[in-house]
């Protein structure tokens, strides 16, 4: 594959993505932030519980 074709394809794909994307409003941003933080917290708590159980069993 030609490097120049690969680079030009990447640039055109990037332009297409930027053309259809939009900046979220404050309500959407806050909702997304809360969901991400909640998911991170749940995964962290589950990991801590599993690590504690494993350390108690060994």
RAHUSUL-V866017 format. One record per backbone hydrogen bond with DSSP energy under -1.0 kcal/mol. CO is the residue of the C=O (numbers start at 1). NH is the residue of the N-H. If there is no record, write none. Layout:
co->[CO & CO]
nh->[NH & NH]
//
This chain:
co->[2 & 3 & 4 & 5 & 6 & 7 & 8 & 9 & 10 & 11 & 12 & 13 & 14 & 15 & 16 & 17 & 25 & 26 & 27 & 28 & 29 & 30 & 31 & 32 & 33 & 34 & 35 & 36 & 37 & 38 & 39 & 40 & 41 & 42 & 43 & 44 & 45 & 46 & 47 & 48 & 49 & 50 & 51 & 52 & 53 & 54]
nh->[6 & 7 & 8 & 9 & 10 & 11 & 12 & 13 & 14 & 15 & 16 & 17 & 18 & 19 & 20 & 21 & 29 & 30 & 31 & 32 & 33 & 34 & 35 & 36 & 37 & 38 & 39 & 40 & 41 & 42 & 43 & 44 & 45 & 46 & 47 & 48 & 49 & 50 & 51 & 52 & 53 & 54 & 55 & 56 & 57 & 58]
//
